[in-house]
Amino acid sequence: MQRKFEEFQRNPSGRPVMKDIVSKGSARPRPVEAPVVSRPAPRAETKRDLPKRQRRFSFPSFRTFYILVGIFVILAAAFWVLNIFSRAKIAITPRQEFIQVDASIGASADLSREVALEFVSLEETMELEDNVDTVKNATEKARGQVIVYNAYSTQPQTLIASTRLEAPGGKIYRIANAVTLPGAKMVNGKLEPSSLEVTVFADKPGPEYNLGLSDFTIPGFKGTTKYDKFYGRSKTEIRGGSEGLSKIILKEDVDALVARAQESLMASLKEKIERDLPQDIFLPDGAMQVKMSLLEVSPPVNSAGEKVKIKVKGVGEALALKRSDVIEALRAAGLPDESGAVIEVHNLDDLDFEVLTKNFEEKSMTFKIKGMANFVWIFDEETLKKDLTGATRKTRQEVFKRYTSIEKAEINFSPSWWRIFPKKEERIVIEQAIRENP
């Protein structure tokens, strides 16, 4: 029985347990030595190890300080840049009305009618030349213009009709009519020649008397002291001499050139007048005329020549209108109940103007305006900007409501995520949205 118990006390694995190895009668067991465990070196005491009441404040390191200052400077600079370059764009739709107008309006320079009228006058000279086509059997003397000088004395000198002028080649030309040369002038002890323009014609017919610009002497004074003191110089070439079949300048040729000159002067003078008009003044179509003066024809009509040249002067007269007065007349006709409002017609230049009557002598005109007029109410942009800079976010919409000429307003920030409204008026941009159609 005892044996069975001892077997039962064995380890289930079959190994003997400690009491099977150490018998009761053996020597006392040796004490087991504790294993040697290496201990880490004591660490330095830190601020965390101290009691809270023993901890003290210490300044951050220079590196940390510089980093914090740098971050602050960058944020401040970014805020300053954004504040400088940020904008508030305000899209405003003003009050508008489209009205069909058909009004006859009177204008005058003496303010006796609804609209003030500006009378403008401008002149210009022009030269034109063209070929001659008509051929005739004709015998003509060349003719042209010569300036005769008196450098002899302060006394006037009479030259009779047919006084001869001699060209360097010996050809003779004669003064058409009797003339009196004025006396020379004494200036600072020196005699300054006087002059007079005369018409001359060749002594004989024929193309050989056609002459370019030249000097002339007066053979009648030859052998006297006057010979060198009276002389002539061409103003124009001497042309038109012919004999036999030649091309002849006709009145029709001159009239055609004058018509061309008038058309050119009309366009040129209108452009100059419109360019010089103030911004509030405009020139309607049909409110201008050009008066023509024929100054010179060379060679003269019925003279021979391959070409004909004319010189003309055009005087342009225009009846211009004051834009604001025209708009006020249209407003009175289309919106009589809005006399106190400031209104403009946005599409005034697109309306049809028709001049009914015009009188350049009395400086008056009657005209008609027809079309779909776009009336737009005007507000003071600078005053609105000033009011907005002084308003808060809650009262800003109340500012717009005070302007009866504003139909709708929308504020957009730039950049879009920057929501601080500018405090300076120059950073507020107002854009008006004008409808083009009803």
MITORBA-601335 format. One record per residue (C-alpha): x, y, z; residue in one letter. Coordinates in steps of 0.25 Angstrom, whole numbers, plus 5000, padded with zeros to 4 digits. Layout:
<sites>
XYZa/...
</sites>
This chain:
<sites>
500050005000m/501150095004q/501850064990r/500650104983k/500550234990f/501950264986e/501750234972e/500550324972f/501450434977q/502350424965r/502250534954n/501250494943p/502350494933s/503050384940g/504150474946r/504450464961p/503950584969v/504950664978m/504650584990k/505050454983d/506350514980i/506650574994v/506450475004s/506150495019k/507450455024g/508350535014s/509150665018a/508550795019r/508350855005p/509250975002r/508651105001p/508351144986v/509151274983e/508351384977a/508651414963p/509451544960v/508551644953v/509251764947s/508651904951r/508552024941p/509352144945a/508452244953p/507952344943r/507952494945a/506852564952e/505952634943t/504852744945k/503752634944r/504352564956d/504252694965l/502952724972p/502152824965k/502352924976r/503852914973q/503752944958r/504153084953r/503953164939f/505053164930s/505153244916f/505153164903p/506353144896s/506853244885f/506553154874r/505053134879t/504953284881f/505453314867y/504453214861i/503353274868l/503753414864v/503853374850g/502453314850i/501853434855f/502553524845v/502153434833i/500653434838l/500753584840a/501353604826a/500353514820a/499153594827f/499753724822w/499953674808v/498553624807l/497953754813n/498753834803i/498353754791f/496953704795s/495753764787r/494253774789a/493653764775k/492153814775i/491253774764a/490153874763i/488953864754t/488354004753p/486954034751r/486554034736q/485354054727e/485254034712f/484254124706i/483954144691q/484154294688v/483754374676d/484054524679a/484254654671s/485154744678i/485654884675g/487054944678a/487655074677s/488955154680a/488155264688d/487455164698l/486055194692s/485755044690r/485854914699e/487254884695v/488554964694a/489154974681l/490654994678e/491055064665f/492455014660v/493155074648s/494455024642l/495155044629e/496254974621e/496854984607t/497154874597m/497854854584e/497354754573l/497954714560e/497354634548d/497654594534n/496954674522v/496354584512d/495654684502t/496454714489v/496154834481k/496754914470n/497155044477a/498155154478t/498455204492e/499455284499k/500055234512a/499755304525r/500055304539g/500355384552q/501555464555v/501955554567i/502555684563v/503455754574y/503855904576n/505155914583a/505456054577y/504756154586s/503656184596t/502856244585q/501856154577p/502056124563q/500956104552t/501155994542l/500256014530i/499455894523a/500255804514s/501555844522t/502655744517r/503255644526l/504455574520e/504855434524a/506355384524p/506155324511g/505755454504g/504255414503k/503255534506i/502055524515y/501155644518r/500355694529i/498855674526a/498355804534n/498955934539a/499455924553v/500156014563t/501255954571l/501256014586p/502556084591g/503656004598a/503756024613k/504956074621m/505155984633v/506356014642n/507056094631g/506855994621k/505955984609l/504955864609e/504355834595p/502855844593s/502155744584s/500855714576l/500255594570e/499955614555v/499355524544t/500255514531v/500055454518f/501055414507a/501355514496d/501055404485k/500155274485p/500855144485g/501255034494p/502755084494e/502355194503y/501955104514n/502855134525l/503255074539g/503655164551l/504555274547s/505055414549d/504655534541f/505255674537t/504455794532i/505055834519p/504355974519g/505356014530f/506555964523k/507656074523g/507156144536t/507356124551t/506056054552k/506455934543y/507055854555d/506055904565k/504755864559f/504755714556y/503755594556g/503755454561r/502755344557s/501655304567k/501155194558t/501655124545e/501155194532i/500355094524r/499255084514g/499955124501g/499555044489s/499455044474e/498654944466g/498054824472l/498254824487s/497554774500k/496654884505i/496254914520i/494754924520l/493854974531k/493254834533e/494654784536d/494754894547v/493354864552d/493654714554a/494954754562l/494154844571v/493154744574a/494154644578r/494854744586a/493554774593q/493254634597e/494754614602s/494654744610l/493254704616m/493854574622a/495154644626s/494454764633l/493454674640k/494554584646e/495254704651k/494054774657i/493654644664e/495054624669r/495054764675d/493654754681l/493554744697p/493154614702q/491654654705d/491454714690i/491154624678f/490854654663l/489654584657p/489654534643d/489154644633g/489454764643a/490654814635m/490954884622q/492254924614v/492355054606k/493355054595m/494155164589s/494955134576l/496355204579l/497155164566e/497055094553v/498255054546s/498255064534p/497055154533p/495755094526v/495855094511n/497355084511s/498154974506a/498854874516g/499054724519e/498554744533k/497654844541v/497954884555k/497054954565i/497155014579k/495955024587v/495555074601k/494455004609g/493755064621v/493054954629g/491855004638e/491254904648a/490054904658l/490454814669a/489554774681l/489854764696k/489654624700r/489154644714s/488054744708d/487554644698v/487454534709i/486654634718e/485754654706a/485554504704l/485354484719r/484254594720a/483554534708a/483654384713g/483754394728l/483054524732p/482854474747d/484354464749e/484754604748s/485654604761g/486454474757a/487754474750v/487554394737i/488354364725e/487954294712v/488954184711h/488754154696n/488654304691l/489554274679d/488754164675d/487454244673l/487054294660d/487354444658f/486654524646e/486954674644v/485554734640l/485954874638t/487354954640k/487755094639n/489155124639f/488955274639e/488055274651e/488755154657k/487555074660s/487054934657m/485854844658t/486154694659f/485354564662k/485854444671i/485154304669k/485454174675g/485554084688m/486254174698a/486854104710n/486754204722f/487754174733v/487654234747w/488954294752i/489554284766f/490854354771d/491854244772e/492854324781e/491754354791t/491354204791l/492754154794k/492954254805k/491654204811d/492054064810l/493354084817t/492654144829g/491654034830a/491753894837t/491453764832r/489953764838k/489653904832t/490353894819r/489053844812q/488353964818e/489254054810v/488854004797f/487354014801k/487554164803r/487954174788y/486654174780t/487454174767s/488054034770i/487153914767e/488153804771k/489553794778a/490453684780e/491753684788i/492953594783n/494253584790f/495653574784s/496253474788p/494853404790s/495253344804w/495653484809w/494353534816r/494953664822i/494253784815f/495253894811p/495354024819k/495854104808k/495054144796e/496054124785e/495953974789r/494553964785i/494253944770v/492853964765i/492353904752e/491053934746q/490253834739a/489353904728i/488353824721r/488453834706e/486953784703n/485653804710p/
</sites>
